[in-house]
Amino acid sequence: MSSSSSLSELTQQLVSKVEKVETLTPESTAQVLFQLEGQSPELKKARRELLEITQEIQVRARGPADLLEQYQIQYNAFSCLRWLLHFEIFTHVPTDYKPVSYTSLAALASVPLPRLQSVARMAMTAGLFTELDPTHIAHSPLSLRFATDALLRDWAIFITKYGEPATQAMTEATEKWGDSKALDETAWNVFGGTTKPFFEYLKDVPGMVDLFSRYMQSQGLSEGMRLEHVLDGFDWATLDAKAHIIDVGGSNGFVSVALAKSYPGFKFTVQDLPEAVEALSSTLSGLPDTITSRIQFKAHSFFDPQPPHQPGSSSPDVYLLRKILHDWPAARAREILCQLAIALRDGKKLSARIIIMDIILPAPGTIERTQEAMLRVRDLSMAQAFNSQERNLTDWKELFESAEPKLQLVNWKQPPGSAMAVMEVGLAE
């Protein structure tokens, strides 16, 4: 899609993309295009292009007053989403699409009837819920997913209760600290009223460590963050059939589980802070022994030296960091890489690699608006929580070269549909 395309040309492209999506969409899923499971790569691509053209048309057609009105709609819709989640409206409405009276629902959720109607009707403008008559409400295909997918609710709860309010503190943080790189001088510090860095602050809020862990897992529901991109971004089959993967900062182990399911000979060590142990246990519960027997958890800070190789066990083949380094300003990210570079050097396994899955920022305006907006959101999120940033390719290369011993980018790949690239990093020659 060219930035020089006229509105009429964009409209023609829109019609063409709609026809393509409809042609590629099975009749049984025509009403639930947002369900990415089972969609062909061609349909996913056509769907993304359709959304991009729709966004471009809206940007071109809006005036300043239209933009402000749209922002008002967005922040009120977001407020309604938090309200619906807090009072568990999604799960109170029957999941068989049968309508329930507003009166019954208000009593069940212990909320005022007029407020329920106002909030629900605002949510309906975004496609959540439907109203067949003025006294009853029912699920739409979109709202039903929130009722039936706990991870989707975890994602929504985290961003509405914590993420969005923290973004509002960015102005105050900049006014107070300017271009600070300190971990305790962020928008989250202003929002949380704390002097502790983000991950320390999580520990002070009851239940927030577990919620954040589930939020991180829920990101796999996004097309750009789906776990399948981990499998596609690196040729894991080139490793030894019994390769040992160190999942650095691996949270509750969900990435290791995905890899373990695809590579039955691989063994995994998930490294994270001690409070992640319980979360890991919940991830492994219900999985067969053929998976769980190959995944172990080790309490470890990635700022510390890697544990020495134990005699009789296989030395690591890969140190995997997925969405880790972007959390840290360059100086702290360098510390993490230095520990891994030392481990590569001392491990004396020439084939061993560091595999990093993170965003490589494109030059402004070189990709479609919708794609770039998603990356810019993540860039700002890093600034708001950590005074960090997403990095462009030059930033990454300079970061690797700054490690001691020096590292180098061996190869990188951007899997189709992925917001993140997979970088293969080794010791510099």
KOLSEVO-997004 format. One line per field, with one value per residue (C-alpha): residue number from 1; residue in one letter; x, y, z. Coordinates in steps of 0.02 Angstrom, whole numbers, plus 50000, padded with zeros to 5 digits. Example, Ala and Ser with C-alpha at 12.3 -4.5 7.8 and 13.67 -1.06 7.14 Angstrom:
# KOLSEVO-997004
num = (1_2)
residu = (A_S)
east = (50615_50684)
north = (49775_49947)
up = (50390_50357)
//
This chain:
# KOLSEVO-997004
num = (1_2_3_4_5_6_7_8_9_10_11_12_13_14_15_16_17_18_19_20_21_22_23_24_25_26_27_28_29_30_31_32_33_34_35_36_37_38_39_40_41_42_43_44_45_46_47_48_49_50_51_52_53_54_55_56_57_58_59_60_61_62_63_64_65_66_67_68_69_70_71_72_73_74_75_76_77_78_79_80_81_82_83_84_85_86_87_88_89_90_91_92_93_94_95_96_97_98_99_100_101_102_103_104_105_106_107_108_109_110_111_112_113_114_115_116_117_118_119_120_121_122_123_124_125_126_127_128_129_130_131_132_133_134_135_136_137_138_139_140_141_142_143_144_145_146_147_148_149_150_151_152_153_154_155_156_157_158_159_160_161_162_163_164_165_166_167_168_169_170_171_172_173_174_175_176_177_178_179_180_181_182_183_184_185_186_187_188_189_190_191_192_193_194_195_196_197_198_199_200_201_202_203_204_205_206_207_208_209_210_211_212_213_214_215_216_217_218_219_220_221_222_223_224_225_226_227_228_229_230_231_232_233_234_235_236_237_238_239_240_241_242_243_244_245_246_247_248_249_250_251_252_253_254_255_256_257_258_259_260_261_262_263_264_265_266_267_268_269_270_271_272_273_274_275_276_277_278_279_280_281_282_283_284_285_286_287_288_289_290_291_292_293_294_295_296_297_298_299_300_301_302_303_304_305_306_307_308_309_310_311_312_313_314_315_316_317_318_319_320_321_322_323_324_325_326_327_328_329_330_331_332_333_334_335_336_337_338_339_340_341_342_343_344_345_346_347_348_349_350_351_352_353_354_355_356_357_358_359_360_361_362_363_364_365_366_367_368_369_370_371_372_373_374_375_376_377_378_379_380_381_382_383_384_385_386_387_388_389_390_391_392_393_394_395_396_397_398_399_400_401_402_403_404_405_406_407_408_409_410_411_412_413_414_415_416_417_418_419_420_421_422_423_424_425_426_427_428_429)
residu = (M_S_S_S_S_S_L_S_E_L_T_Q_Q_L_V_S_K_V_E_K_V_E_T_L_T_P_E_S_T_A_Q_V_L_F_Q_L_E_G_Q_S_P_E_L_K_K_A_R_R_E_L_L_E_I_T_Q_E_I_Q_V_R_A_R_G_P_A_D_L_L_E_Q_Y_Q_I_Q_Y_N_A_F_S_C_L_R_W_L_L_H_F_E_I_F_T_H_V_P_T_D_Y_K_P_V_S_Y_T_S_L_A_A_L_A_S_V_P_L_P_R_L_Q_S_V_A_R_M_A_M_T_A_G_L_F_T_E_L_D_P_T_H_I_A_H_S_P_L_S_L_R_F_A_T_D_A_L_L_R_D_W_A_I_F_I_T_K_Y_G_E_P_A_T_Q_A_M_T_E_A_T_E_K_W_G_D_S_K_A_L_D_E_T_A_W_N_V_F_G_G_T_T_K_P_F_F_E_Y_L_K_D_V_P_G_M_V_D_L_F_S_R_Y_M_Q_S_Q_G_L_S_E_G_M_R_L_E_H_V_L_D_G_F_D_W_A_T_L_D_A_K_A_H_I_I_D_V_G_G_S_N_G_F_V_S_V_A_L_A_K_S_Y_P_G_F_K_F_T_V_Q_D_L_P_E_A_V_E_A_L_S_S_T_L_S_G_L_P_D_T_I_T_S_R_I_Q_F_K_A_H_S_F_F_D_P_Q_P_P_H_Q_P_G_S_S_S_P_D_V_Y_L_L_R_K_I_L_H_D_W_P_A_A_R_A_R_E_I_L_C_Q_L_A_I_A_L_R_D_G_K_K_L_S_A_R_I_I_I_M_D_I_I_L_P_A_P_G_T_I_E_R_T_Q_E_A_M_L_R_V_R_D_L_S_M_A_Q_A_F_N_S_Q_E_R_N_L_T_D_W_K_E_L_F_E_S_A_E_P_K_L_Q_L_V_N_W_K_Q_P_P_G_S_A_M_A_V_M_E_V_G_L_A_E)
east = (50000_50080_50073_50033_49875_49717_49564_49475_49623_49626_49440_49466_49606_49491_49356_49486_49552_49376_49339_49502_49468_49292_49358_49488_49374_49284_49098_49101_49217_49150_49088_49245_49389_49480_49507_49681_49687_49674_49685_49797_49950_49870_49711_49810_49908_49750_49667_49816_49816_49629_49653_49798_49698_49551_49667_49746_49576_49525_49687_49666_49483_49496_49508_49575_49403_49368_49533_49492_49319_49399_49518_49370_49284_49441_49474_49291_49285_49441_49362_49209_49319_49397_49223_49159_49310_49305_49122_49146_49011_49091_49076_48905_48825_48776_48908_48777_48726_48561_48506_48495_48392_48486_48393_48453_48629_48637_48581_48706_48852_48792_48797_48670_48555_48571_48762_48765_48659_48765_48929_48868_48795_48959_49051_48931_48998_49163_49078_49069_48898_48734_48560_48414_48287_48302_48289_48409_48595_48688_48864_48932_49066_49195_49138_49117_49305_49332_49210_49292_49478_49555_49720_49629_49550_49721_49789_49642_49647_49832_49824_49663_49709_49894_49961_49850_49851_50041_50052_49960_50105_50234_50214_50246_50395_50475_50441_50519_50668_50696_50797_50834_50896_50871_50757_50671_50629_50493_50310_50274_50361_50246_50092_50136_50197_50354_50542_50570_50609_50466_50502_50528_50366_50273_50319_50240_50068_49974_49945_50034_50184_50066_49956_50109_50169_49999_49997_50165_50095_49938_50043_50049_49868_49924_49969_50132_50180_50120_50233_50236_50355_50484_50477_50487_50620_50766_50807_50799_50818_51000_51038_51086_50932_50964_51006_51003_50912_50933_50773_50847_50717_50590_50450_50330_50411_50278_50408_50504_50341_50305_50478_50472_50312_50396_50566_50547_50734_50771_50800_50763_50819_50705_50798_50704_50686_50622_50446_50419_50429_50245_50196_50304_50217_50048_50113_50172_50018_49915_50055_50120_50280_50361_50358_50379_50525_50627_50596_50677_50673_50828_50817_50941_50966_51030_51144_51242_51368_51289_51296_51445_51417_51378_51482_51377_51249_51250_51322_51202_51178_51070_51041_50867_50810_50634_50575_50711_50840_50712_50666_50835_50931_51089_51207_51104_51070_51258_51281_51161_51251_51423_51372_51312_51465_51575_51469_51492_51679_51702_51581_51699_51557_51592_51416_51333_51232_51131_50959_50872_50691_50650_50588_50700_50627_50609_50646_50493_50363_50440_50303_50113_50036_49952_50111_50217_50091_50104_50293_50289_50170_50298_50438_50343_50298_50483_50514_50368_50418_50607_50675_50725_50676_50652_50807_50843_50968_51115_51072_51074_51240_51321_51251_51322_51492_51496_51492_51651_51699_51630_51480_51422_51258_51276_51105_50929_50757_50587_50457_50304_50173_50290_50317_50485_50641_50748_50933_51070_51219_51390_51563_51652_51791)
north = (50000_50162_50318_50415_50315_50421_50384_50313_50199_50144_50107_49997_49906_49885_49803_49689_49636_49607_49493_49399_49375_49313_49193_49122_49113_48948_48975_48900_49037_49184_49270_49241_49302_49356_49173_49146_48960_48857_49004_48981_49095_49171_49215_49290_49398_49455_49495_49601_49695_49727_49804_49910_49983_50017_50110_50210_50266_50323_50421_50508_50551_50617_50799_50860_50864_50688_50630_50702_50625_50457_50472_50508_50353_50249_50299_50277_50108_50057_50113_50007_49856_49871_49887_49733_49631_49689_49641_49480_49524_49419_49259_49301_49311_49137_49064_48978_49146_49143_49316_49361_49505_49659_49650_49473_49512_49669_49568_49429_49551_49665_49821_49960_49920_50090_50084_49907_49961_50116_50021_49872_49983_50078_49911_49858_49998_49901_49736_49669_49593_49616_49674_49587_49694_49838_49722_49581_49561_49417_49375_49423_49310_49438_49450_49261_49241_49345_49232_49070_49116_49151_49208_49339_49404_49405_49512_49631_49642_49684_49822_49902_49895_49932_49961_50102_50203_50191_50266_50420_50452_50467_50656_50676_50558_50659_50822_50754_50656_50706_50582_50468_50290_50243_50094_50184_50345_50287_50316_50158_50235_50385_50275_50152_50284_50180_50203_50022_49961_49878_49697_49738_49837_49685_49588_49721_49708_49551_49433_49545_49430_49290_49407_49477_49300_49256_49421_49377_49207_49288_49385_49224_49257_49405_49361_49458_49372_49195_49057_48975_49114_49046_48882_48965_49095_48976_48808_48708_48545_48590_48564_48399_48289_48296_48481_48571_48739_48869_48973_49132_49234_49104_49157_49010_48905_48921_48944_48790_48691_48742_48690_48529_48478_48498_48425_48269_48247_48424_48460_48629_48729_48876_49012_49147_49222_49110_49182_49108_48930_48920_48992_48861_48723_48782_48785_48605_48538_48424_48397_48221_48158_48155_48346_48383_48262_48366_48537_48592_48758_48842_49000_49118_49302_49334_49470_49334_49214_49062_48910_48798_48649_48493_48338_48202_48322_48401_48575_48707_48717_48873_49016_49078_49254_49294_49471_49496_49623_49755_49769_49843_50002_49970_49963_49831_49733_49729_49651_49510_49479_49481_49337_49236_49279_49214_49056_49028_49054_48943_48810_48771_48708_48796_48768_48847_49004_49141_49152_49318_49349_49532_49675_49753_49925_49979_50154_50268_50256_50105_49982_49994_50106_49967_49864_50014_50070_49900_49916_50096_50044_49917_50044_50164_50023_49989_50173_50183_50030_50023_50181_50059_50048_49934_49934_49950_49836_49955_49968_49778_49758_49892_49809_49639_49714_49804_49640_49568_49449_49525_49451_49463_49444_49283_49285_49350_49313_49397_49258_49307_49388_49405_49571_49505_49447_49299_49340_49209_49276_49199_49247_49370_49291)
up = (50000_49942_50051_49892_49856_49845_49951_49799_49764_49946_49937_49784_49876_50025_49919_49841_50013_50080_49933_49961_50148_50112_49980_50099_50250_50281_50299_50474_50537_50439_50596_50701_50594_50752_50798_50727_50765_50607_50488_50337_50322_50167_50262_50407_50285_50194_50360_50416_50250_50266_50439_50376_50231_50348_50466_50325_50261_50435_50459_50292_50320_50499_50545_50714_50795_50731_50807_50978_50973_50930_51077_51192_51127_51154_51333_51381_51294_51389_51552_51511_51477_51650_51728_51636_51691_51872_51894_51793_51669_51531_51632_51705_51533_51467_51349_51238_51162_51255_51313_51496_51564_51619_51784_51821_51766_51875_52026_51989_51973_52115_52007_51975_51829_51742_51752_51681_51533_51499_51507_51406_51269_51255_51241_51104_50993_50993_50953_51131_51173_51081_51129_51045_51138_51264_51416_51371_51333_51252_51198_51028_50952_51011_51193_51203_51183_51340_51432_51379_51371_51541_51464_51361_51522_51608_51466_51477_51668_51671_51540_51606_51791_51779_51603_51542_51705_51707_51532_51596_51717_51577_51569_51756_51748_51608_51697_51857_51791_51609_51505_51653_51624_51806_51839_51983_51890_51771_51736_51836_51986_51975_51949_52088_52209_52234_52230_52179_52002_51907_51950_52134_52134_52066_52224_52335_52254_52307_52160_52035_52003_51953_51850_51759_51722_51648_51553_51475_51426_51354_51229_51129_51084_50977_50797_50813_50976_50945_51009_50838_50785_50910_50815_50644_50682_50708_50631_50792_50695_50661_50846_50923_50947_51136_51143_51310_51304_51442_51445_51521_51616_51558_51676_51701_51564_51428_51290_51345_51346_51166_51110_51211_51121_50951_50994_51102_51133_51194_51379_51458_51608_51646_51740_51833_52005_52147_52148_51973_52042_52084_51915_51829_51926_51863_51683_51694_51783_51672_51547_51513_51593_51421_51431_51617_51640_51519_51598_51760_51851_51924_52027_51947_51910_51735_51806_51895_51815_51734_51849_51813_51700_51802_51760_51680_51607_51435_51421_51353_51164_51167_51288_51239_51284_51226_51266_51396_51339_51287_51471_51513_51468_51367_51517_51607_51447_51420_51592_51546_51382_51465_51580_51431_51327_51468_51476_51289_51303_51454_51392_51249_51138_50974_50910_51062_51028_51110_51027_51057_51010_51019_50913_50781_50754_50572_50510_50536_50398_50311_50361_50369_50501_50599_50611_50658_50789_50876_50881_50942_51082_51140_51126_51239_51358_51384_51420_51541_51643_51629_51547_51411_51227_51079_50969_50784_50696_50724_50910_50924_50835_50943_51100_51052_51011_51179_51276_51350_51276_51117_51031_50851_50758_50657_50575_50601_50535_50545_50537_50431_50541_50689_50778_50837_50749_50800_50814_50820_50917_50946_51006_50891_50791)
//
